[in-house]
Amino acid sequence: MMNQLTENLEIALKEQRHDFVCSSLAQVMTFLEKQGFTFDEVLDGLGFLRPC
């Protein structure tokens, strides 16, 4: 019983973290786009588009 409760809690927390991260990223991207940045520029600035 306790294992099922723990598993359900972990699933719920994982979903909440996912929702929080997605919501936060959407808000940040909206702000950055209003400042004139494109999505590619933001990714490049974070180092995601640089070749290894």
Beta strands, then each sheet from edge to edge (+ up, - down):
end
